[in-house]
């Protein structure tokens, strides 16, 4: 599958975050790559265009003899390009199955969990690649293929149990929470998927110690727990949180193995860093080198990405679950302890909004003021019985609904932190606000 450099790999749904990352990995390894998707612009296509990967609009005529087709998980067998590929007798491989084969050539570390996968994978990839040749696949659309790679760090998504296609050497498990209610029936159903994933790991599992479900894992390989409690194997102590990030010592088996600085904010980022340190320690890497690399981490796309416009700090974040919203607001409080924190939130999918309505309201109320955007559907569901106003009615700190064509209510806030959160197209509201804010400032001057 991976030896013929003459093969052209065609990605159906190449703008997907995982798909675009995988396309970049193969391209950098010297393979011929192309792909198709909808015409709408996605931030993931920027890196594809920069390296010259051909992008096409979905059309059955894109599929010709000789291609090896990699199909994104969001596109059914009835998709015109999949149908055409099968008519031509071409090999059609699903994204997760292809990745499952690819990682077997390396010391592989899969990062999974209901939240924190992308940030943790990004940090892991950054640290490892600064020490050893490493290939990586991150869920923000970033991918890198090193022909000399010893390690392969990748994000392993639990949706529809796709991560069961992987048998990595290590798994980092950040947490188990109820999400994807369009597929999972209960938290017990989610746990069963993670237990099955754990059974696929062949060397060791690094798991968050505070998670009650992760503590219930039963496997025949070592499980190393990380956190801040005495019963954690890798424990953060002497934590110092500042506007520059978080510093802490790490203790393993009563021995301090190093002091580390992660230039990120919130307790969740300390936890993420602990998991990365644990894997590196288990693989015998220098803790001094790990500390050096970690201190230079600049984050991943759409995870607390910041810019300054006029007197406002604007944050773009992928948070779309109550736990992620809490973590993002916690990070903002650490970095900007004296500023007003405003949340602008776009729910992602109707089923998630209904299932977690009360939890969303409680998490958003941690901000000083809240604005809401209409619910973003998905390829799986384009409508539902819940309205954005239903969520707004439960929020104590505001809950006013804004439209892309009128974001002027956001101008009421001065010298504050405005966080745009969501997994849909909340960025269009952010861009509209930035334009309005810039024009208003110029007119005042």
C-alpha positions in Angstrom: 0.0 0.0 0.0 2.9 2.4 0.8 5.7 1.3 -1.5 4.7 2.5 -4.9 5.5 6.2 -5.3 3.8 6.1 -8.8 0.4 5.6 -7.1 -1.9 8.7 -7.0 -3.9 8.9 -3.8 -7.2 10.6 -4.2 -8.8 11.9 -1.0 -12.6 12.2 -1.0 -13.3 15.0 1.5 -9.8 16.3 1.6 -10.7 19.4 3.5 -11.6 17.4 6.6 -9.2 18.0 9.5 -8.0 14.4 9.6 -8.0 14.0 5.9 -6.0 17.1 5.2 -3.5 16.1 7.8 -3.1 12.7 6.3 -2.8 14.1 2.8 0.1 16.3 4.0 1.8 13.3 5.6 1.7 11.3 2.4 2.8 14.3 0.3 5.8 15.0 2.5 6.8 11.3 2.3 7.0 11.7 -1.5 3.7 10.2 -2.6 1.4 11.8 -5.2 -1.7 13.3 -3.6 -4.8 15.0 -4.8 -8.3 15.4 -3.4 -11.9 16.7 -3.8 -14.4 18.5 -1.5 -17.1 21.1 -1.5 -16.3 24.5 -3.0 -16.7 26.3 0.4 -13.4 27.6 1.9 -12.1 25.8 5.0 -9.1 26.8 7.0 -7.6 23.3 6.4 -7.1 23.9 2.7 -4.5 26.6 3.2 -1.7 24.2 3.9 -2.8 21.9 1.1 -2.6 24.8 -1.4 0.7 26.0 -0.1 2.4 22.7 -1.0 0.6 22.4 -4.4 -1.8 19.5 -3.7 -4.4 19.6 -6.4 -8.0 20.3 -5.1 -11.1 19.6 -7.0 -14.9 20.1 -6.5 -16.8 16.9 -5.8 -17.6 15.2 -9.2 -17.7 11.6 -10.2 -15.4 12.5 -13.2 -12.6 13.2 -10.8 -12.3 9.4 -10.4 -10.2 7.7 -13.1 -8.5 4.4 -13.5 -5.3 3.9 -11.5 -6.2 6.0 -8.4 -6.1 4.7 -4.9 -9.1 6.3 -3.2 -9.1 7.3 0.5 -12.6 8.2 1.6 -13.4 10.5 4.5 -15.6 9.0 7.2 -18.3 11.6 6.7 -19.1 10.4 3.1 -21.2 7.3 2.6 -20.8 4.6 0.0 -23.5 6.3 -2.0 -21.3 9.4 -2.6 -20.9 9.8 -6.4 -17.1 9.6 -6.2 -17.2 6.4 -4.1 -19.8 4.9 -6.5 -17.6 5.7 -9.5 -14.5 4.3 -7.8 -16.2 1.0 -7.2 -17.6 0.9 -10.8 -13.9 1.2 -12.0 -12.8 -1.5 -9.6 -10.6 0.8 -7.6 -9.5 0.2 -4.1 -11.5 2.4 -1.7 -10.0 2.7 1.8 -11.6 4.5 4.7 -9.5 7.2 6.4 -9.3 5.3 9.7 -8.4 2.0 8.1 -5.6 3.6 6.0 -4.2 5.3 9.0 -4.4 2.1 11.0 -2.1 0.4 8.4 0.3 3.4 8.1 1.2 3.7 11.8 2.4 0.1 12.0 5.8 1.2 10.6 6.6 3.3 13.6 6.6 3.6 17.4 3.0 5.0 17.4 1.2 7.1 20.0 -2.5 7.6 19.5 -4.1 10.4 21.5 -7.7 10.0 22.3 -10.3 11.3 24.7 -13.6 13.2 24.6 -11.7 16.5 24.9 -8.2 17.7 24.5 -7.1 15.4 21.7 -5.9 18.1 19.3 -4.0 20.2 21.8 -2.3 17.2 23.3 -1.4 15.7 19.9 0.0 19.0 18.9 2.2 19.3 22.0 3.3 15.7 21.7 4.2 16.2 18.0 6.1 19.4 18.8 8.1 17.8 21.6 8.9 14.5 19.9 9.9 16.1 16.5 12.3 18.4 18.3 14.2 15.3 19.7 13.7 12.5 17.2 12.5 12.3 13.6 8.7 12.1 13.9 5.7 12.0 11.6 2.4 13.4 13.0 -1.2 13.9 12.2 -3.1 16.5 14.2 -6.8 17.2 14.1 -6.4 20.9 13.3 -5.5 20.0 9.7 -1.7 19.8 10.3 0.3 16.8 9.1 4.0 16.1 8.6 5.7 13.1 7.1 9.3 12.4 7.9 10.9 9.7 5.8 13.3 8.9 8.7 10.6 9.0 11.3 10.9 6.8 14.4 7.7 8.0 16.0 4.2 8.6 14.7 2.0 10.8 16.8 -1.7 10.9 15.8 -5.1 11.9 16.9 -7.5 9.0 17.3 -11.2 10.0 17.2 -13.8 8.0 19.1 -16.7 8.9 16.8 -18.5 5.8 15.6 -15.7 3.8 17.2 -13.3 4.7 14.3 -10.3 4.5 16.6 -10.8 0.7 16.8 -9.0 0.6 13.5 -5.8 1.5 15.3 -3.4 -0.8 17.3 -0.8 1.8 18.6 2.1 1.1 20.8 0.9 3.7 23.2 -2.4 5.5 23.8 -2.8 8.8 25.7 -6.4 8.9 27.0 -7.3 12.4 28.2 -10.9 11.7 29.5 -14.1 9.9 28.9 -17.2 12.1 28.6 -20.6 11.8 27.0 -20.5 13.3 23.5 -21.7 12.5 20.0 -25.2 11.8 21.1 -26.2 11.1 17.5 -24.2 7.9 17.8 -23.5 7.0 21.5 -26.4 6.0 23.6 -24.9 6.7 27.0 -21.7 7.3 28.9 -21.5 3.6 29.5 -21.6 3.1 25.7 -18.7 5.6 25.4 -16.7 3.8 28.0 -17.2 0.5 26.3 -15.6 2.0 23.1 -12.6 3.3 25.1 -12.2 -0.1 26.8 -12.2 -1.7 23.3 -9.6 0.8 22.2 -7.5 0.1 25.3 -7.5 -3.6 24.4 -5.9 -2.7 21.0 -2.9 -0.9 22.6 0.2 -3.1 22.8 2.8 -1.3 25.0 1.3 1.1 27.5 -1.6 3.5 28.2 -1.2 6.9 29.7 -4.5 8.0 31.2 -5.8 11.0 33.2 -6.1 9.9 36.8 -9.1 12.1 37.8 -11.4 10.4 35.3 -13.5 7.9 37.1 -14.1 5.9 33.9 -10.4 5.7 32.9 -9.7 4.4 36.4 -12.0 1.4 35.4 -9.9 0.3 32.4 -9.0 -3.4 32.5 -6.1 -4.3 30.2 -3.1 -6.7 30.2 -0.6 -3.9 29.6 0.6 -1.2 32.1 -1.7 1.8 32.6 0.1 5.0 33.9 -2.1 7.6 35.4 -1.2 11.3 35.4 -2.6 14.2 37.4 -2.0 16.1 40.7 -3.2 13.5 43.2 -1.0 11.1 45.3 -2.4 8.0 43.6 -1.2 9.3 40.2 1.9 7.7 38.7 3.1 10.9 37.0 2.2 13.8 39.3 2.5 17.6 38.9 3.7 19.4 42.0 4.8 22.9 42.9 2.5 24.3 40.2 3.0 28.0 39.4 0.4 29.6 37.1 1.1 33.0 35.6 0.2 35.1 32.6 3.2 33.4 30.9 1.9 29.9 31.3 2.3 27.1 33.9 5.4 25.8 35.6 5.5 22.5 37.6 7.7 19.7 38.8 6.9 16.1 37.7 7.3 13.2 40.2 7.3 9.6 39.1 7.7 6.9 41.7 8.7 9.4 44.4 11.4 10.8 42.2 11.3 14.3 40.6 12.2 13.8 37.0 12.2 17.4 36.0 10.7 20.9 36.0 8.7 22.0 33.0 7.0 25.1 31.6 4.1 24.8 29.2 3.3 28.2 27.6 -0.4 27.6 27.7 -3.2 28.3 30.2 -5.6 26.5 32.4 -5.3 23.2 34.4 -6.2 21.2 31.4 -3.0 22.2 29.6 -0.9 21.1 32.6 -2.7 17.8 32.4 -2.0 17.6 28.6 1.7 18.3 29.2 1.9 15.6 31.9 0.7 13.0 29.4 3.3 14.0 26.9 6.0 14.0 29.5 4.9 10.5 30.6 5.2 9.0 27.1 8.6 10.6 26.6 9.8 9.3 29.9 8.6 5.8 29.2 10.4 5.9 25.8 13.7 6.9 27.6 13.9 10.4 26.1 15.9 13.1 27.9 13.7 15.1 30.3 15.9 18.1 29.8 15.3 17.9 26.1 11.6 17.5 26.6 11.5 20.6 28.9 13.4 22.6 26.3 11.0 21.6 23.5 7.9 22.1 25.6 8.8 25.7 26.5 8.7 26.7 22.8 5.3 25.3 22.0 3.1 27.8 20.2 -0.2 25.9 20.3 -2.4 24.5 17.5 -4.9 26.0 15.2 -8.2 27.1 16.6 -7.2 26.3 20.2 -7.1 29.6 22.1 -5.7 31.4 19.0 -5.4 35.1 19.8 -5.2 38.4 18.0 -5.5 42.1 19.1 -7.9 44.3 17.2 -8.2 47.9 18.6 -8.5 47.5 22.4 -10.0 44.0 22.2 -8.3 40.6 22.6 -10.0 38.2 20.3 -9.7 34.5 20.9 -10.7 31.8 18.4 -11.4 28.4 19.9 -12.8 25.0 18.8 -14.6 24.4 22.1 -18.0 22.8 21.4 -18.7 20.7 24.5 -19.4 22.1 28.0 -16.1 20.7 29.4 -14.2 22.4 26.6 -16.0 25.7 27.2 -15.1 25.5 30.9 -11.4 24.8 30.1 -11.2 27.7 27.6 -12.8 30.2 30.0 -10.4 29.0 32.8 -7.5 29.6 30.4 -8.7 33.1 29.7 -9.0 33.9 33.4 -5.4 32.8 34.0 -3.9 34.8 31.2 -6.2 37.9 31.6 -7.1 38.0 35.3 -8.3 41.6 35.2 -10.2 41.7 32.0 -13.9 41.1 31.3 -14.4 37.7 29.5 -17.1 37.6 26.9 -18.2 34.3 25.3 -19.6 34.1 21.8 -20.8 30.5 21.3 -22.1 28.6 18.3 -23.5 25.2 19.2 -22.5 22.3 16.9 -25.3 19.9 16.0 -28.9 19.8 17.3 -28.5 16.5 19.1 -25.5 17.7 21.1 -27.4 21.0 22.0 -30.4 19.1 23.2 -28.5 16.4 25.1 -26.2 18.9 26.9 -28.4 21.9 27.2 -28.1 22.5 31.0 -24.4 21.8 31.0 -23.8 24.3 28.2 -25.7 27.0 30.1 -23.7 26.3 33.3 -20.4 26.4 31.5 -21.2 29.6 29.6 -22.2 31.3 32.8 -18.6 31.2 33.8 -18.0 34.1 31.4 -18.9 37.6 32.3 -21.3 38.0 29.3 -22.6 35.6 26.7 -23.8 35.9 23.1 -25.1 33.0 21.0 -25.0 32.2 17.3 -27.6 30.0 15.5 -27.0 26.2 15.9 -24.6 24.8 13.2 -25.9 21.6 11.7 -23.6 19.0 10.0 -23.5 16.6 7.1 -25.3 14.2 9.5 -28.1 16.5 10.6 -29.2 19.7 9.1 -32.2 20.5 11.3 -33.7 19.7 14.7 -36.4 20.5 17.2 -34.3 22.8 19.4 -33.8 26.5 18.9 -30.8 28.7 19.9 -33.2 30.7 22.0 -33.9 27.7 24.2 -30.3 27.7 25.3 -30.3 31.5 25.6 -33.2 31.3 28.1 -31.1 29.1 30.4 -28.1 31.4 30.5 -27.9 33.9 33.4 -25.0 36.0 32.0 -26.8 37.1 28.8 -27.6 34.7 26.0 -28.5 37.3 23.4 -28.6 35.9 19.8 -26.5 37.7 17.2 -26.5 37.4 13.4 -23.6 37.5 11.0 -25.1 40.6 9.4 -25.4 42.4 12.7 -22.8 41.8 15.4 -23.0 45.4 16.6 -24.1 44.3 20.2 -20.5 43.1 20.6 -19.3 46.7 20.4 -20.7 47.4 23.8 -17.6 45.8 25.4 -14.2 47.7 25.7 -10.7 46.5 26.6 -11.9 43.0 27.1 -11.4 39.4 25.9 -13.9 38.2 23.3 -13.9 34.4 22.8 -15.5 33.0 19.7 -16.2 29.3 20.4 -17.6 26.5 18.2 -16.8 23.7 15.8 -18.9 25.0 12.9 -18.5 28.4 11.1 -18.4 30.7 14.2 -15.4 32.3 12.5 -17.6 34.2 10.1 -19.1 36.0 13.1 -15.6 36.7 14.4 -14.6 38.1 11.0 -17.7 40.3 10.9 -16.9 41.6 14.3 -13.3 42.3 13.5 -14.3 44.3 10.4 -16.9 46.3 12.3 -14.5 46.9 15.2 -11.8 48.1 12.9 -14.1 50.4 10.9 -15.6 51.8 14.1 -12.2 52.6 15.5 -11.0 54.3 12.3 -14.2 56.4 12.2 -13.6 57.5 15.8 -10.0 58.5 15.0 
